[in-house]
Amino acid sequence: MAQEIKEALLYDFNYNFFVANTMMANVRNVE
């Protein structure tokens, strides 16, 4: 159970990191 929670948190973190990077890249392209 703990392992599943760790994997879920890691997935959420990686997804949020990817979204943040994509948004930052879009902001740079707009300027």
Backbone as a printed PyTorch tensor [residue, N CA C, xyz], in Angstrom:
tensor([[[  0.8440,  -1.2080,   0.0000],
         [  0.0000,   0.0000,   0.0000],
         [  0.8730,   1.2500,   0.0000]],

        [[  1.8590,   1.2850,   0.8710],
         [  2.7280,   2.4640,   0.9380],
         [  3.4450,   2.6630,  -0.3950]],

        [[  3.8360,   1.5530,  -1.0090],
         [  4.5330,   1.6580,  -2.2940],
         [  3.6210,   2.2880,  -3.3480]],

        [[  2.3570,   1.9020,  -3.3490],
         [  1.4220,   2.4620,  -4.3300],
         [  1.2580,   3.9590,  -4.1190]],

        [[  1.1920,   4.3680,  -2.8490],
         [  1.0400,   5.7990,  -2.5520],
         [  2.2760,   6.5580,  -3.0270]],

        [[  3.4610,   5.9890,  -2.7860],
         [  4.6990,   6.6410,  -3.2310],
         [  4.6820,   6.8190,  -4.7440]],

        [[  4.2900,   5.7670,  -5.4650],
         [  4.2740,   5.8420,  -6.9230],
         [  3.2560,   6.8660,  -7.4060]],

        [[  2.1150,   6.9400,  -6.7420],
         [  1.0860,   7.9050,  -7.1310],
         [  1.5810,   9.3270,  -6.9010]],

        [[  2.2400,   9.5600,  -5.7660],
         [  2.7530,  10.9010,  -5.4800],
         [  3.8420,  11.2690,  -6.4760]],

        [[  4.6950,  10.3060,  -6.8030],
         [  5.7800,  10.5690,  -7.7470],
         [  5.2010,  10.8890,  -9.1200]],

        [[  4.1520,  10.1640,  -9.5220],
         [  3.5100,  10.4250, -10.8070],
         [  2.9130,  11.8280, -10.8230]],

        [[  2.2070,  12.2050,  -9.7550],
         [  1.6120,  13.5440,  -9.6750],
         [  2.6930,  14.6080,  -9.7480]],

        [[  3.8080,  14.3880,  -9.0470],
         [  4.8970,  15.3690,  -9.0380],
         [  5.4750,  15.5200, -10.4350]],

        [[  5.7320,  14.4030, -11.1120],
         [  6.3000,  14.4650, -12.4600],
         [  5.3360,  15.1380, -13.4240]],

        [[  4.0460,  14.8440, -13.2990],
         [  3.0430,  15.4450, -14.1760],
         [  2.9790,  16.9490, -13.9610]],

        [[  2.9390,  17.3800, -12.6930],
         [  2.8830,  18.8100, -12.3960],
         [  4.1390,  19.5060, -12.8870]],

        [[  5.2880,  18.8540, -12.7530],
         [  6.5550,  19.4300, -13.2150],
         [  6.5200,  19.6120, -14.7290]],

        [[  6.0040,  18.6050, -15.4430],
         [  5.9010,  18.6740, -16.9000],
         [  4.9660,  19.8050, -17.3250]],

        [[  3.8340,  19.9340, -16.6550],
         [  2.8740,  20.9960, -16.9800],
         [  3.5040,  22.3620, -16.7330]],

        [[  4.2100,  22.4990, -15.6210],
         [  4.8500,  23.7790, -15.2960],
         [  5.8920,  24.1250, -16.3530]],

        [[  6.6860,  23.1610, -16.7640],
         [  7.7030,  23.4150, -17.7890],
         [  7.0530,  23.8040, -19.1070]],

        [[  5.9650,  23.1440, -19.4640],
         [  5.2730,  23.4590, -20.7130],
         [  4.7150,  24.8790, -20.6720]],

        [[  4.1350,  25.2590, -19.5430],
         [  3.5750,  26.6090, -19.4070],
         [  4.6830,  27.6550, -19.4870]],

        [[  5.8060,  27.4050, -18.8370],
         [  6.9250,  28.3520, -18.8680],
         [  7.4590,  28.4930, -20.2890]],

        [[  7.5360,  27.3890, -21.0220],
         [  8.0100,  27.4330, -22.4020],
         [  7.0470,  28.2530, -23.2520]],

        [[  5.7560,  28.1000, -23.0320],
         [  4.7660,  28.8630, -23.7900],
         [  4.8830,  30.3450, -23.4830]],

        [[  5.1260,  30.6840, -22.2260],
         [  5.2660,  32.0900, -21.8430],
         [  6.4770,  32.6920, -22.5430]],

        [[  7.5680,  31.9450, -22.6120],
         [  8.7750,  32.4500, -23.2780],
         [  8.5140,  32.6530, -24.7660]],

        [[  7.7510,  31.7550, -25.3680],
         [  7.4840,  31.8730, -26.8030],
         [  6.6050,  33.0800, -27.1080]],

        [[  5.7150,  33.4150, -26.1860],
         [  4.8040,  34.5410, -26.4130],
         [  5.5680,  35.8580, -26.3810]],

        [[  6.5340,  35.9530, -25.4790],
         [  7.2510,  37.2230, -25.3330],
         [  8.1400,  37.5070, -26.5340]]])
